[in-house]
Amino acid sequence: MGHLTQKNLNNLLQEAKEKIEIGGIYFHHKRPKNYYLIEAVGFIESAEEICVVYRALYGKRIVWVRTLKNFLDEVNITGRKTKRFIKVA
């Protein structure tokens, strides 16, 4: 199976950047005191699925990668929906 064209891949990246801010600071709903810096968006090569690359702004400053879909998902907390990651700056 072939890959998407670079034009199509670039369009997907631009759409992702409209949903999430590169350089923005977010926290995970489970740990509101732990912030993460969004460093980039990219692709999982095998699936051409958009991912978010983000760095913890605490501890050892570990870099994480999560699909954009998962990053933007809403989660159900005691019957109330909230975003998985919430932008703070």
Biopython code that builds the backbone (N, CA, C, O; Angstrom):
import numpy as np
from Bio.PDB.StructureBuilder import StructureBuilder

atoms = [
    (1, "MET", "N", (0.846, -1.179, 0.000)),
    (1, "MET", "CA", (0.000, 0.000, 0.000)),
    (1, "MET", "C", (0.888, 1.237, 0.000)),
    (1, "MET", "O", (1.835, 1.315, 0.782)),
    (2, "GLY", "N", (0.599, 2.195, -0.857)),
    (2, "GLY", "CA", (1.418, 3.392, -0.978)),
    (2, "GLY", "C", (1.090, 4.441, 0.070)),
    (2, "GLY", "O", (0.044, 4.413, 0.718)),
    (3, "HIS", "N", (2.014, 5.351, 0.206)),
    (3, "HIS", "CA", (1.831, 6.461, 1.139)),
    (3, "HIS", "C", (1.034, 7.582, 0.481)),
    (3, "HIS", "O", (0.923, 7.650, -0.743)),
    (4, "LEU", "N", (0.488, 8.449, 1.310)),
    (4, "LEU", "CA", (-0.141, 9.662, 0.812)),
    (4, "LEU", "C", (0.926, 10.545, 0.182)),
    (4, "LEU", "O", (2.114, 10.392, 0.465)),
    (5, "THR", "N", (0.503, 11.463, -0.667)),
    (5, "THR", "CA", (1.460, 12.399, -1.261)),
    (5, "THR", "C", (1.935, 13.381, -0.195)),
    (5, "THR", "O", (1.283, 13.558, 0.834)),
    (6, "GLN", "N", (3.069, 14.013, -0.450)),
    (6, "GLN", "CA", (3.572, 15.005, 0.498)),
    (6, "GLN", "C", (2.586, 16.155, 0.656)),
    (6, "GLN", "O", (2.449, 16.714, 1.744)),
    (7, "LYS", "N", (1.904, 16.505, -0.421)),
    (7, "LYS", "CA", (0.897, 17.571, -0.340)),
    (7, "LYS", "C", (-0.214, 17.165, 0.627)),
    (7, "LYS", "O", (-0.622, 17.960, 1.474)),
    (8, "ASN", "N", (-0.704, 15.935, 0.502)),
    (8, "ASN", "CA", (-1.763, 15.460, 1.399)),
    (8, "ASN", "C", (-1.279, 15.375, 2.840)),
    (8, "ASN", "O", (-2.001, 15.746, 3.766)),
    (9, "LEU", "N", (-0.055, 14.886, 3.028)),
    (9, "LEU", "CA", (0.508, 14.809, 4.382)),
    (9, "LEU", "C", (0.638, 16.204, 4.984)),
    (9, "LEU", "O", (0.312, 16.416, 6.152)),
    (10, "ASN", "N", (1.117, 17.152, 4.183)),
    (10, "ASN", "CA", (1.259, 18.521, 4.668)),
    (10, "ASN", "C", (-0.093, 19.119, 5.035)),
    (10, "ASN", "O", (-0.208, 19.822, 6.039)),
    (11, "ASN", "N", (-1.117, 18.848, 4.232)),
    (11, "ASN", "CA", (-2.467, 19.334, 4.547)),
    (11, "ASN", "C", (-2.946, 18.776, 5.883)),
    (11, "ASN", "O", (-3.551, 19.496, 6.677)),
    (12, "LEU", "N", (-2.678, 17.504, 6.133)),
    (12, "LEU", "CA", (-3.061, 16.896, 7.414)),
    (12, "LEU", "C", (-2.319, 17.552, 8.576)),
    (12, "LEU", "O", (-2.900, 17.772, 9.639)),
    (13, "LEU", "N", (-1.044, 17.863, 8.378)),
    (13, "LEU", "CA", (-0.276, 18.545, 9.429)),
    (13, "LEU", "C", (-0.852, 19.926, 9.712)),
    (13, "LEU", "O", (-0.964, 20.328, 10.870)),
    (14, "GLN", "N", (-1.218, 20.652, 8.664)),
    (14, "GLN", "CA", (-1.791, 21.985, 8.850)),
    (14, "GLN", "C", (-3.118, 21.906, 9.600)),
    (14, "GLN", "O", (-3.388, 22.732, 10.472)),
    (15, "GLU", "N", (-3.938, 20.928, 9.268)),
    (15, "GLU", "CA", (-5.206, 20.737, 9.983)),
    (15, "GLU", "C", (-4.951, 20.433, 11.454)),
    (15, "GLU", "O", (-5.666, 20.928, 12.325)),
    (16, "ALA", "N", (-3.944, 19.627, 11.730)),
    (16, "ALA", "CA", (-3.608, 19.290, 13.117)),
    (16, "ALA", "C", (-3.181, 20.533, 13.878)),
    (16, "ALA", "O", (-3.544, 20.707, 15.041)),
    (17, "LYS", "N", (-2.410, 21.399, 13.227)),
    (17, "LYS", "CA", (-1.919, 22.618, 13.882)),
    (17, "LYS", "C", (-3.040, 23.605, 14.173)),
    (17, "LYS", "O", (-2.870, 24.515, 14.984)),
    (18, "GLU", "N", (-4.187, 23.432, 13.518)),
    (18, "GLU", "CA", (-5.354, 24.256, 13.829)),
    (18, "GLU", "C", (-6.073, 23.744, 15.075)),
    (18, "GLU", "O", (-6.863, 24.467, 15.681)),
    (19, "LYS", "N", (-5.799, 22.506, 15.451)),
    (19, "LYS", "CA", (-6.462, 21.887, 16.603)),
    (19, "LYS", "C", (-5.616, 21.933, 17.866)),
    (19, "LYS", "O", (-6.145, 21.837, 18.974)),
    (20, "ILE", "N", (-4.316, 22.079, 17.707)),
    (20, "ILE", "CA", (-3.396, 22.052, 18.838)),
    (20, "ILE", "C", (-2.302, 23.077, 18.570)),
    (20, "ILE", "O", (-1.870, 23.242, 17.429)),
    (21, "GLU", "N", (-1.858, 23.758, 19.603)),
    (21, "GLU", "CA", (-0.863, 24.815, 19.418)),
    (21, "GLU", "C", (0.547, 24.302, 19.686)),
    (21, "GLU", "O", (0.861, 23.865, 20.794)),
    (22, "ILE", "N", (1.396, 24.360, 18.656)),
    (22, "ILE", "CA", (2.806, 24.039, 18.842)),
    (22, "ILE", "C", (3.389, 25.135, 19.741)),
    (22, "ILE", "O", (3.217, 26.322, 19.466)),
    (23, "GLY", "N", (4.070, 24.739, 20.801)),
    (23, "GLY", "CA", (4.586, 25.697, 21.778)),
    (23, "GLY", "C", (3.604, 25.964, 22.906)),
    (23, "GLY", "O", (3.940, 26.633, 23.883)),
    (24, "GLY", "N", (2.386, 25.440, 22.771)),
    (24, "GLY", "CA", (1.386, 25.604, 23.817)),
    (24, "GLY", "C", (1.696, 24.717, 25.014)),
    (24, "GLY", "O", (2.399, 23.713, 24.902)),
    (25, "ILE", "N", (1.159, 25.109, 26.153)),
    (25, "ILE", "CA", (1.347, 24.340, 27.383)),
    (25, "ILE", "C", (-0.006, 23.783, 27.808)),
    (25, "ILE", "O", (-1.003, 24.502, 27.880)),
    (26, "TYR", "N", (-0.012, 22.486, 28.087)),
    (26, "TYR", "CA", (-1.226, 21.760, 28.431)),
    (26, "TYR", "C", (-0.984, 20.953, 29.700)),
    (26, "TYR", "O", (0.160, 20.696, 30.077)),
    (27, "PHE", "N", (-2.075, 20.557, 30.356)),
    (27, "PHE", "CA", (-1.954, 19.572, 31.431)),
    (27, "PHE", "C", (-2.909, 18.426, 31.165)),
    (27, "PHE", "O", (-3.928, 18.593, 30.495)),
    (28, "HIS", "N", (-2.570, 17.255, 31.699)),
    (28, "HIS", "CA", (-3.407, 16.064, 31.594)),
    (28, "HIS", "C", (-4.465, 16.151, 32.685)),
    (28, "HIS", "O", (-4.170, 16.567, 33.805)),
    (29, "HIS", "N", (-5.680, 15.767, 32.368)),
    (29, "HIS", "CA", (-6.789, 15.910, 33.312)),
    (29, "HIS", "C", (-6.535, 15.215, 34.642)),
    (29, "HIS", "O", (-7.097, 15.625, 35.657)),
    (30, "LYS", "N", (-5.708, 14.176, 34.669)),
    (30, "LYS", "CA", (-5.443, 13.456, 35.921)),
    (30, "LYS", "C", (-4.409, 14.154, 36.798)),
    (30, "LYS", "O", (-4.362, 13.928, 38.008)),
    (31, "ARG", "N", (-3.583, 15.000, 36.191)),
    (31, "ARG", "CA", (-2.498, 15.648, 36.942)),
    (31, "ARG", "C", (-2.407, 17.122, 36.562)),
    (31, "ARG", "O", (-1.512, 17.510, 35.811)),
    (32, "PRO", "N", (-3.321, 17.950, 37.069)),
    (32, "PRO", "CA", (-3.367, 19.354, 36.645)),
    (32, "PRO", "C", (-2.151, 20.188, 37.048)),
    (32, "PRO", "O", (-1.987, 21.303, 36.554)),
    (33, "LYS", "N", (-1.301, 19.677, 37.927)),
    (33, "LYS", "CA", (-0.103, 20.436, 38.314)),
    (33, "LYS", "C", (1.102, 20.094, 37.445)),
    (33, "LYS", "O", (2.140, 20.746, 37.551)),
    (34, "ASN", "N", (0.981, 19.085, 36.592)),
    (34, "ASN", "CA", (2.077, 18.679, 35.710)),
    (34, "ASN", "C", (1.806, 19.201, 34.305)),
    (34, "ASN", "O", (0.835, 18.806, 33.660)),
    (35, "TYR", "N", (2.668, 20.085, 33.844)),
    (35, "TYR", "CA", (2.482, 20.708, 32.537)),
    (35, "TYR", "C", (3.325, 20.028, 31.470)),
    (35, "TYR", "O", (4.351, 19.408, 31.750)),
    (36, "TYR", "N", (2.846, 20.170, 30.218)),
    (36, "TYR", "CA", (3.518, 19.597, 29.059)),
    (36, "TYR", "C", (3.612, 20.657, 27.966)),
    (36, "TYR", "O", (2.665, 21.410, 27.735)),
    (37, "LEU", "N", (4.751, 20.707, 27.304)),
    (37, "LEU", "CA", (4.986, 21.615, 26.188)),
    (37, "LEU", "C", (4.810, 20.843, 24.882)),
    (37, "LEU", "O", (5.432, 19.801, 24.680)),
    (38, "ILE", "N", (3.962, 21.361, 24.002)),
    (38, "ILE", "CA", (3.767, 20.724, 22.703)),
    (38, "ILE", "C", (4.935, 21.128, 21.809)),
    (38, "ILE", "O", (5.135, 22.311, 21.531)),
    (39, "GLU", "N", (5.704, 20.137, 21.364)),
    (39, "GLU", "CA", (6.890, 20.418, 20.561)),
    (39, "GLU", "C", (6.662, 20.269, 19.068)),
    (39, "GLU", "O", (7.264, 20.998, 18.279)),
    (40, "ALA", "N", (5.806, 19.342, 18.662)),
    (40, "ALA", "CA", (5.626, 19.107, 17.225)),
    (40, "ALA", "C", (4.421, 18.216, 16.990)),
    (40, "ALA", "O", (3.889, 17.592, 17.907)),
    (41, "VAL", "N", (4.011, 18.179, 15.736)),
    (41, "VAL", "CA", (3.092, 17.149, 15.271)),
    (41, "VAL", "C", (3.814, 16.407, 14.156)),
    (41, "VAL", "O", (4.643, 16.981, 13.450)),
    (42, "GLY", "N", (3.499, 15.149, 14.005)),
    (42, "GLY", "CA", (4.143, 14.330, 12.984)),
    (42, "GLY", "C", (3.273, 13.129, 12.688)),
    (42, "GLY", "O", (2.079, 13.127, 12.985)),
    (43, "PHE", "N", (3.874, 12.107, 12.103)),
    (43, "PHE", "CA", (3.124, 10.928, 11.698)),
    (43, "PHE", "C", (3.732, 9.658, 12.258)),
    (43, "PHE", "O", (4.949, 9.549, 12.406)),
    (44, "ILE", "N", (2.868, 8.693, 12.570)),
    (44, "ILE", "CA", (3.321, 7.319, 12.720)),
    (44, "ILE", "C", (3.482, 6.823, 11.288)),
    (44, "ILE", "O", (2.506, 6.768, 10.540)),
    (45, "GLU", "N", (4.675, 6.469, 10.909)),
    (45, "GLU", "CA", (4.980, 6.164, 9.506)),
    (45, "GLU", "C", (4.122, 5.034, 8.961)),
    (45, "GLU", "O", (3.588, 5.143, 7.857)),
    (46, "SER", "N", (3.983, 3.969, 9.704)),
    (46, "SER", "CA", (3.300, 2.782, 9.183)),
    (46, "SER", "C", (1.816, 3.006, 8.932)),
    (46, "SER", "O", (1.227, 2.365, 8.061)),
    (47, "ALA", "N", (1.211, 3.911, 9.690)),
    (47, "ALA", "CA", (-0.226, 4.139, 9.564)),
    (47, "ALA", "C", (-0.563, 5.528, 9.033)),
    (47, "ALA", "O", (-1.719, 5.820, 8.729)),
    (48, "GLU", "N", (0.450, 6.379, 8.922)),
    (48, "GLU", "CA", (0.259, 7.774, 8.528)),
    (48, "GLU", "C", (-0.777, 8.455, 9.419)),
    (48, "GLU", "O", (-1.593, 9.253, 8.959)),
    (49, "GLU", "N", (-0.718, 8.120, 10.693)),
    (49, "GLU", "CA", (-1.619, 8.724, 11.674)),
    (49, "GLU", "C", (-0.894, 9.877, 12.361)),
    (49, "GLU", "O", (0.260, 9.751, 12.769)),
    (50, "ILE", "N", (-1.595, 10.999, 12.480)),
    (50, "ILE", "CA", (-1.009, 12.200, 13.084)),
    (50, "ILE", "C", (-0.785, 11.976, 14.576)),
    (50, "ILE", "O", (-1.635, 11.423, 15.274)),
    (51, "CYS", "N", (0.380, 12.417, 15.046)),
    (51, "CYS", "CA", (0.741, 12.308, 16.461)),
    (51, "CYS", "C", (1.185, 13.655, 16.998)),
    (51, "CYS", "O", (1.597, 14.541, 16.249)),
    (52, "VAL", "N", (1.091, 13.788, 18.303)),
    (52, "VAL", "CA", (1.566, 14.962, 19.026)),
    (52, "VAL", "C", (2.826, 14.552, 19.771)),
    (52, "VAL", "O", (2.858, 13.513, 20.431)),
    (53, "VAL", "N", (3.864, 15.376, 19.663)),
    (53, "VAL", "CA", (5.107, 15.165, 20.405)),
    (53, "VAL", "C", (5.123, 16.222, 21.499)),
    (53, "VAL", "O", (5.096, 17.419, 21.214)),
    (54, "TYR", "N", (5.166, 15.773, 22.758)),
    (54, "TYR", "CA", (5.105, 16.724, 23.863)),
    (54, "TYR", "C", (6.083, 16.338, 24.958)),
    (54, "TYR", "O", (6.378, 15.161, 25.167)),
    (55, "ARG", "N", (6.584, 17.362, 25.659)),
    (55, "ARG", "CA", (7.621, 17.183, 26.670)),
    (55, "ARG", "C", (7.082, 17.578, 28.041)),
    (55, "ARG", "O", (6.459, 18.628, 28.200)),
    (56, "ALA", "N", (7.330, 16.726, 29.018)),
    (56, "ALA", "CA", (6.972, 17.043, 30.400)),
    (56, "ALA", "C", (7.797, 18.237, 30.861)),
    (56, "ALA", "O", (8.997, 18.304, 30.595)),
    (57, "LEU", "N", (7.169, 19.164, 31.539)),
    (57, "LEU", "CA", (7.873, 20.321, 32.097)),
    (57, "LEU", "C", (8.129, 20.117, 33.582)),
    (57, "LEU", "O", (8.146, 21.075, 34.355)),
    (58, "TYR", "N", (8.324, 18.893, 33.968)),
    (58, "TYR", "CA", (8.618, 18.527, 35.352)),
    (58, "TYR", "C", (9.543, 17.316, 35.329)),
    (58, "TYR", "O", (9.710, 16.669, 34.295)),
    (59, "GLY", "N", (10.127, 17.024, 36.448)),
    (59, "GLY", "CA", (10.963, 15.827, 36.569)),
    (59, "GLY", "C", (12.083, 15.788, 35.546)),
    (59, "GLY", "O", (12.791, 16.777, 35.355)),
    (60, "LYS", "N", (12.245, 14.656, 34.892)),
    (60, "LYS", "CA", (13.315, 14.443, 33.905)),
    (60, "LYS", "C", (12.973, 14.998, 32.522)),
    (60, "LYS", "O", (13.746, 14.824, 31.580)),
    (61, "ARG", "N", (11.817, 15.668, 32.391)),
    (61, "ARG", "CA", (11.392, 16.304, 31.129)),
    (61, "ARG", "C", (11.322, 15.289, 29.977)),
    (61, "ARG", "O", (11.805, 15.539, 28.873)),
    (62, "ILE", "N", (10.718, 14.165, 30.266)),
    (62, "ILE", "CA", (10.590, 13.080, 29.287)),
    (62, "ILE", "C", (9.708, 13.524, 28.118)),
    (62, "ILE", "O", (8.726, 14.243, 28.299)),
    (63, "VAL", "N", (10.079, 13.081, 26.922)),
    (63, "VAL", "CA", (9.306, 13.363, 25.712)),
    (63, "VAL", "C", (8.332, 12.214, 25.474)),
    (63, "VAL", "O", (8.693, 11.041, 25.570)),
    (64, "TRP", "N", (7.097, 12.575, 25.163)),
    (64, "TRP", "CA", (6.032, 11.605, 24.919)),
    (64, "TRP", "C", (5.470, 11.797, 23.518)),
    (64, "TRP", "O", (5.578, 12.880, 22.942)),
    (65, "VAL", "N", (4.870, 10.745, 22.973)),
    (65, "VAL", "CA", (4.186, 10.801, 21.681)),
    (65, "VAL", "C", (2.833, 10.124, 21.857)),
    (65, "VAL", "O", (2.735, 9.033, 22.418)),
    (66, "ARG", "N", (1.813, 10.782, 21.374)),
    (66, "ARG", "CA", (0.444, 10.267, 21.490)),
    (66, "ARG", "C", (-0.290, 10.645, 20.206)),
    (66, "ARG", "O", (-0.013, 11.696, 19.629)),
    (67, "THR", "N", (-1.205, 9.818, 19.758)),
    (67, "THR", "CA", (-1.958, 10.195, 18.558)),
    (67, "THR", "C", (-2.757, 11.467, 18.835)),
    (67, "THR", "O", (-3.199, 11.712, 19.957)),
    (68, "LEU", "N", (-2.929, 12.262, 17.794)),
    (68, "LEU", "CA", (-3.699, 13.493, 17.929)),
    (68, "LEU", "C", (-5.114, 13.178, 18.392)),
    (68, "LEU", "O", (-5.666, 13.869, 19.248)),
    (69, "LYS", "N", (-5.692, 12.137, 17.824)),
    (69, "LYS", "CA", (-7.053, 11.751, 18.210)),
    (69, "LYS", "C", (-7.130, 11.481, 19.705)),
    (69, "LYS", "O", (-8.042, 11.963, 20.377)),
    (70, "ASN", "N", (-6.185, 10.718, 20.224)),
    (70, "ASN", "CA", (-6.177, 10.405, 21.645)),
    (70, "ASN", "C", (-5.917, 11.658, 22.473)),
    (70, "ASN", "O", (-6.546, 11.850, 23.514)),
    (71, "PHE", "N", (-5.005, 12.507, 22.028)),
    (71, "PHE", "CA", (-4.683, 13.737, 22.749)),
    (71, "PHE", "C", (-5.921, 14.622, 22.878)),
    (71, "PHE", "O", (-6.144, 15.232, 23.924)),
    (72, "LEU", "N", (-6.720, 14.692, 21.824)),
    (72, "LEU", "CA", (-7.895, 15.571, 21.802)),
    (72, "LEU", "C", (-9.163, 14.920, 22.355)),
    (72, "LEU", "O", (-10.183, 15.590, 22.511)),
    (73, "ASP", "N", (-9.107, 13.635, 22.646)),
    (73, "ASP", "CA", (-10.291, 12.930, 23.150)),
    (73, "ASP", "C", (-10.860, 13.568, 24.405)),
    (73, "ASP", "O", (-10.151, 14.205, 25.185)),
    (74, "GLU", "N", (-12.161, 13.377, 24.576)),
    (74, "GLU", "CA", (-12.812, 13.694, 25.840)),
    (74, "GLU", "C", (-12.908, 12.410, 26.642)),
    (74, "GLU", "O", (-13.093, 11.327, 26.087)),
    (75, "VAL", "N", (-12.780, 12.545, 27.951)),
    (75, "VAL", "CA", (-12.879, 11.399, 28.847)),
    (75, "VAL", "C", (-14.025, 11.637, 29.813)),
    (75, "VAL", "O", (-14.405, 12.776, 30.085)),
    (76, "ASN", "N", (-14.566, 10.546, 30.324)),
    (76, "ASN", "CA", (-15.689, 10.618, 31.249)),
    (76, "ASN", "C", (-15.163, 10.464, 32.670)),
    (76, "ASN", "O", (-14.637, 9.412, 33.035)),
    (77, "ILE", "N", (-15.306, 11.510, 33.464)),
    (77, "ILE", "CA", (-14.858, 11.499, 34.854)),
    (77, "ILE", "C", (-16.098, 11.640, 35.740)),
    (77, "ILE", "O", (-16.738, 12.691, 35.772)),
    (78, "THR", "N", (-16.418, 10.583, 36.442)),
    (78, "THR", "CA", (-17.596, 10.541, 37.324)),
    (78, "THR", "C", (-18.832, 11.147, 36.658)),
    (78, "THR", "O", (-19.522, 11.984, 37.241)),
    (79, "GLY", "N", (-19.097, 10.706, 35.424)),
    (79, "GLY", "CA", (-20.288, 11.133, 34.714)),
    (79, "GLY", "C", (-20.175, 12.476, 34.017)),
    (79, "GLY", "O", (-21.146, 12.952, 33.429)),
    (80, "ARG", "N", (-19.014, 13.087, 34.074)),
    (80, "ARG", "CA", (-18.818, 14.399, 33.447)),
    (80, "ARG", "C", (-17.722, 14.289, 32.394)),
    (80, "ARG", "O", (-16.654, 13.734, 32.655)),
    (81, "LYS", "N", (-17.992, 14.824, 31.199)),
    (81, "LYS", "CA", (-16.987, 14.784, 30.134)),
    (81, "LYS", "C", (-16.022, 15.950, 30.286)),
    (81, "LYS", "O", (-16.417, 17.078, 30.580)),
    (82, "THR", "N", (-14.742, 15.645, 30.077)),
    (82, "THR", "CA", (-13.705, 16.669, 30.083)),
    (82, "THR", "C", (-12.658, 16.303, 29.044)),
    (82, "THR", "O", (-12.541, 15.139, 28.658)),
    (83, "LYS", "N", (-11.911, 17.274, 28.600)),
    (83, "LYS", "CA", (-10.838, 16.996, 27.650)),
    (83, "LYS", "C", (-9.725, 16.239, 28.355)),
    (83, "LYS", "O", (-9.467, 16.455, 29.539)),
    (84, "ARG", "N", (-9.068, 15.351, 27.622)),
    (84, "ARG", "CA", (-7.939, 14.603, 28.186)),
    (84, "ARG", "C", (-6.798, 15.566, 28.523)),
    (84, "ARG", "O", (-6.202, 15.475, 29.597)),
    (85, "PHE", "N", (-6.494, 16.490, 27.602)),
    (85, "PHE", "CA", (-5.472, 17.513, 27.822)),
    (85, "PHE", "C", (-6.129, 18.880, 27.716)),
    (85, "PHE", "O", (-6.939, 19.126, 26.822)),
    (86, "ILE", "N", (-5.770, 19.765, 28.637)),
    (86, "ILE", "CA", (-6.376, 21.088, 28.706)),
    (86, "ILE", "C", (-5.277, 22.129, 28.552)),
    (86, "ILE", "O", (-4.255, 22.078, 29.236)),
    (87, "LYS", "N", (-5.501, 23.070, 27.648)),
    (87, "LYS", "CA", (-4.505, 24.111, 27.385)),
    (87, "LYS", "C", (-4.521, 25.145, 28.504)),
    (87, "LYS", "O", (-5.584, 25.585, 28.942)),
    (88, "VAL", "N", (-3.323, 25.532, 28.964)),
    (88, "VAL", "CA", (-3.215, 26.557, 30.004)),
    (88, "VAL", "C", (-2.466, 27.789, 29.514)),
    (88, "VAL", "O", (-2.635, 28.870, 30.079)),
    (89, "ALA", "N", (-1.651, 27.657, 28.491)),
    (89, "ALA", "CA", (-0.916, 28.830, 27.975)),
    (89, "ALA", "C", (-0.474, 28.565, 26.549)),
    (89, "ALA", "O", (0.158, 29.420, 25.929)),
]
sb = StructureBuilder()
sb.init_structure("model")
sb.init_model(0)
sb.init_chain("A")
sb.init_seg("    ")
for serial, (resi, resn, name, xyz) in enumerate(atoms, 1):
    if name == "N":
        sb.init_residue(resn, " ", resi, " ")
    sb.init_atom(name, np.array(xyz, "f"), 0.0, 1.0, " ", f" {name:<3s}", serial, name[0])
structure = sb.get_structure()
